[in-house]
Amino acid sequence: MTLGSQIAWDDTVLPFQLDRSDIRGRIARLDGVLDSVLAQHDYPPVIEALVAEMALLTALIGQTIKLRWKLSLQVRGDGPARLIATDYYGPSKDGEPARIRAYASYDKDRLDEAGDAFAQIGKGYFAVLIDQGEGMTPYQGITPIAGGSLRACAETYFAQSEQLPTRFSLSYGQSSVPGGVESWRAGGVMLQHMPKASPHATGGGSGEEGLLAASDIVEGDDEENWNRANIHLDTVEDLELIGPSVQPTELLVRLFHEEAPRVFDPQAVKFGCTCSADRVRQSLSIYSAKDIAYMTTDEGRVTADCQFCGAHYEFDPATLGFQATKEP
């Protein structure tokens, strides 16, 4: 296999369906996207791991939703990792890549850099936000932090809020091909049972703190099919998920050849930020001249930095707010 064919699937999400099991899924490979996301900041390794996992979940979940604009995932906790936030912007036209961005806010003084990454979040919540653009009502779903990983939080969200049995298998880290430079890679598989009404959709569940789990919302043939597909997924190895030599289509056959897998068109993804000077001006347009004066530095400028990409903006305060006296 040539290097070109090895990396042909990097930064893509491949949708598939298991016809025998009535299960849909996604396989994601992130390479340059993840490097670009993490290169915007100098995060400690435990924070990098959380951002990498969230970015991979975002790529997998975002591609399952018919978006006009944006999907956001957020984790907020009372631990040293205060916030992990990601955005997925759906392609505006067929054939265009989707865009992903991410950032983290953390308390360096409280961070246990030798400890478990997920434990740095503490108690809090996992949120999914869908914004379909102007004229549409945004959607927000929230579930408590539980399960020992961000992957488990996402599975709980789908069971609890959407009543969809969902499973993720993820791998991520820094790696390199022989003779190459070390870079971030991530790969994952998402399985989701096709939507159906469930007799177990109400009341307490078997998950942590009584939350619903996938096993609570499948029964009969659906339960048998779901369990069988998950047993197959349990055999996947890290190198199959993130290594460059196993293509996603080959991995599907390895894991699910008995389930009649069927693939659809892959979706390319790239790092992308929507910040701009105009957007910053718009966000400041609600402030009075007094508010703008409070934000003005000793050098006579109003400054703003994008938390996602690190872009730095400077403005003449007279051009800002609803009492602006000068044109930009």
Secondary structure as UniProt FT lines:
FT   HELIX           3..6
FT   TURN            8..11
FT   STRAND          12..18
FT   TURN            19..22
FT   STRAND          23..30
FT   HELIX           32..39
FT   HELIX           45..62
FT   TURN            63..64
FT   STRAND          70..77
FT   STRAND          81..89
FT   TURN            94..95
FT   STRAND          98..106
FT   TURN            108..110
FT   TURN            113..114
FT   HELIX           118..120
FT   STRAND          124..131
FT   TURN            134..135
FT   STRAND          139..144
FT   HELIX           150..157
FT   HELIX           158..162
FT   STRAND          166..175
FT   TURN            178..179
FT   STRAND          183..193
FT   TURN            199..200
FT   HELIX           208..210
FT   HELIX           214..217
FT   HELIX           220..233
FT   TURN            234..235
FT   HELIX           238..242
FT   TURN            244..245
FT   HELIX           248..256
FT   HELIX           257..259
FT   STRAND          261..263
FT   STRAND          267..271
FT   HELIX           277..284
FT   TURN            285..286
FT   HELIX           289..295
FT   TURN            298..299
FT   STRAND          302..305
FT   TURN            307..309
FT   STRAND          312..315
FT   HELIX           317..319
FT   TURN            322..323
//
